[in-house]
Each structure stands twice: as structure tokens, then as C-alpha cells.
């Protein structure tokens, strides 16, 4: 088993028409043993910008703290909010600096930029960025998420339809992955606001 699969995770981000969603499951496990059913994997960086951190739980906490510190320093020095592409490049640089002893995390970034354009990206352990115009996934349920998203995703979906699609993809993918589950959290981001929804699913 890869160390990135030790705690289990399912994270996805999707692009719609002037909107983006990012969601994750709630389970924290030690392989087959469930430790917590309310473990945060998607974090708010600022309004309209979120980062998902699927991978080893200890590295999730460490990297989240370092991202928050770097974002605060950037915004104090630059006197402007950090944009999604800047965040992706910053995290990529942080991961590449640790490439010989990496964080076991494959981050996913989702947000709306200053021109109200949706942006999503994912990266590997050493920070190679992959941007997409449809969806990106990560975690132990990624194979199942790919199949669900490819079957259901359509271009130019509104926020409500995109939320329903992301929820269905998460529920059905996680049902087929023993390492993730116990409900999901989905964040819907539009130029005007962001909303957070908790999705119920099988509790086993």
C-alpha cells in the first residue's frame, strides 16, 4: 500500500458556468480502521478560493498550516488577495522544495479569479501542476471518481446542477472505496458568494 493511501481520501473539484465546486469525504482512517468521521480535507484559503489536501493526515495538517502562513505573508506584503493561479504556483514551489522528502499529499485547488473565471488544478507529490477545464480528482477513490465524473459532467452547468453532480459523484465513488466515506462536504463557489453543504451517505 502506498503511504498516500494510508488514511484514505476522496476529493474532487469541478468547473461550471462561472462557478466551481470542491468537495471531499469526511473519513479519517488507519487503513481499514476508522479513527474519525469528521476529518477536514478541504480548507478555505480566502473568499472564493479553496484547497483540498488528500493524502497522509499528518502532512495535511502540516501543509495546511504552512499554506495559511504563506498566504498571510503574501497578502500583507502585496496588499491584495491571492489569486488561484498564484496559490497553485506557491504550493507547487513548496512541494518541489521538499522533493527529496516529500509531503505525501496531492493538492487540489479550486477558486474564482479576479476576472470571475473559474480555476481548478491538481498536482502530484513534487508539485507538477495539472490544470483542467472540466474536473480534477484525488485520493484513494480517484479511479471511481474519474469514472463518475466522465459519465456525468457536462460543460456550462449552473451552481445547483454542479452541486448535485459533484454530490452524486462523491456518493457513488465512495460507496466503492473502503478507505473513504462517512459523508461528504461540498463547497459551491460563485463570483458573488460560496456555500457549504453536508451530504449524507452510507455510515459504514
Secondary structure, 3 states (H helix, E strand, C coil): CCHHHCCCCEEEEEECCCEEEEEEECCEEECCEEEECCCCCEEEEECCEEEEEEECHHHHHHHHHHHHHHHHHHHHHHCCCCCHHHHHHHHHHHHHHCHHHCCCEEEEEEEECCCCCEEEEEECCCCCEEEECCEEEEECCHHHHHHHHHHHCCCCCCHHHHHHHHHHHHHHHHCCCCCCCCCEEEEEEECCCEEEEEECCCCC
